[in-house]
Amino acid sequence: PVCLPLQFLGYLGACDRLLKQGYEEGQVEEAMEMFQYSEKKAAEFLHLLAQFNDMGFQQNEIKEVLLLCGNQRERALEELVMK
């Protein structure tokens, strides 16, 4: 039997929890990688991404702004509105 590192199991658990919240698999994996596998930061990012997407902003612009603003909602919204 192969022993999986605990970090990998933690990653799988975090991805599973985020998927159960309704996020797409590709977005979950991308968010986890972007935030060095921090479930909390990935969840914040995915939540804001969905929120700004619902407002009609383009996904690639949202991702860029959220990364620049460190997931700070108000700053990111200001940046998106100014674009």
Order of alpha helices (4+ residues) and beta strands (2+ residues): alpha-alpha-alpha-alpha-alpha
